[in-house]
Each structure stands twice: as C-alpha cells, then as structure tokens.
Amino acid sequence: MNLKIREQPPDFFSTNPEDNSGRRRGFPHSMLTRGACVCPWQLCGTWVWILISATSVSFPLLQGWVMYVSLSSCLISLLLLISYLFGFHKNSENWKVLDSLYHGATAILYMSAAVLQANATIRSELGPNSPLYYQLNSAASFFAFITTFLYILHAFSIYYQ
C-alpha cells in the first residue's frame, strides 16, 4: 500500500512570505502590523495641519513650523509606507535602522512643533475670535502631542524588534 501525502496549498494570509515556488504570496504578519501602525500617526498628523489651516494663523512663525513638520512628515511617512509595500526593503536590517532613525528624528521635530503649537494656543486665548480659534488650536496641540507619542512608540518598537 503506497500512501501519498498531499501537500496543503499555501494560505494567502500565511506568515510565511514564500510558497514552494519561491514567489511572494500574501502579506507577512510584520507587514500587516507595521501597515496598521502607520495609519494613526498619519491621520493625527493630517488633523494637525487641517486644524491649523482652519485658524487665521495669527502666529506665522510658530504655526508655519508646525505646518511644515506635519505636512512633510506625513508625506515622507507615506512614501516610506509605499516603498515598504512594494518590497523595496527586501527584509534588510538597514531598513529597520532607517525606519527607526526616521521615526525617532521625526518624533523630535514633532515634539518641537507640539510645544510651539501649545504656545500659539496659549497666545490665541485672548485674540479677537478667541473661542473658535482657541478651540481649533487646542485640538491641533492635542493631536500634535498624540502624533509625537505615536512616532516615539513606533521608533522604539522597530528598534527593539
């Protein structure tokens, strides 16, 4: 009696990124978790510059830096995500270093932007349209600090993997 063991076809969402033919198949687990982690800081960063642009930008030097940091980091994070999804990383250790350094540096820049935004919020409390602009600036400060925390969290999570 000759029993043949039939191989199971590879699962599309398996954690093994290669099937028997050597082709990439499905999404590895780390890509799913990293892709899910990118969305919160991009969304919070987007809210920062949307809320600031909704105000009258009474302090252009302060809020200009906040707008620059939030917009440029959102775009660069999006480019890194797209390059990661297209497989340019090739599971390299250099990619982890680049990812960790970028998010660490961006966290430092976002911390400076969040502090400047908090200063602009305090200064806008006594302005002519104080209730509306104060509320918008307060929300922008809140999202700037949350975005800073998310960048720090991601930088350390990549570093300690």
Buried (B, 14 or more C-beta within 10 A) or exposed (E): EEEEEEEEEBEEEBEEBEBEEEEEBBBBEEBEEBEEBBEBBBBBBBBBBBBBEBBEBBBEEBBEBBBEBBBEBBEEBEEBBEEBBEEEBEEEEEBBEBBBEBBBEBBEBBBBBBBBBBBBBEBBEEBEEEEEBBBBBBBBBBBBBBBBBBBBBBBBBBBEE
